Amino acid sequence: MMILLTGPLALLCCYLAYRCYRIEYHRHSLVLVGIALFLFLLTAVFVGGSFYAWNTMEMVATVVLN
């Protein structure tokens, strides 16, 4: 569920950083890029955790049903 929130927020931060850079607010742009990188990293962690949890549940279900 959090993937649906962090992914688009990271893309929005990238877009806003680009817009800030274009109008020469370079410090604001750097802050937004940092936030975007953090959100992209968080999204990757959520995707990896979801994959790991799904595989674990599938393995447990296979053992229980067999």
N, C-alpha and C positions, 0 to 999 in steps of 0.2 A: 504494500500500500504506500509506503514512504517513497518507493521508486517513482510513483506517479507524481509525487510532489517535488522531489529533489532534481529530477532530470530537467523538467521544464524551467525550474527556477535557475538552474545552472545556465541554460541557454539564454534566458532572459538577462542574466547578469553579463553574459558575453556580449549580447546586443547592446546593453546599456553602457558597458565599458567601451565598446566601439564608438558609440555616439558621444560619450564624454571625451574620448581621445580626439574625435574630429573637431570638437569645439574648444579644444585646448585646455581641458580640465584634466591634466595628466595625473595628478595625485588621486583624484577621484577614480580615474580609470584604473590605476594600479590597485586600489582597494577593491574595486569590483572584480577585477581579474583574480585577485586572491580569493574572494568569496566564491567565484565561479569554479576555480580549481578545487577548492574544498568541497563544494557540492558535487562536482564530477567524481571526486574520490569517494565521497559518501555514497553516491549512486552505485559505483563499482563494488563497494563493500556490501551494499544491500543485495545486489545481483548475485554476488558470490555466496553470501549467506543463504539466500533463497535457494540457490542451486544445491548447496550442501544439505540444507534442511529437506529439500524435496527428495534427494537421493537417499538420505537416511530413512525417511518415512517409507520410501519404496522398498528399501532393503528389509526393514522391519515387517512390512506387510507381506513380503515374499516369504520370510521365515515363518511368520505366524500362519499363513494360509497353506503352506506346504507341510 
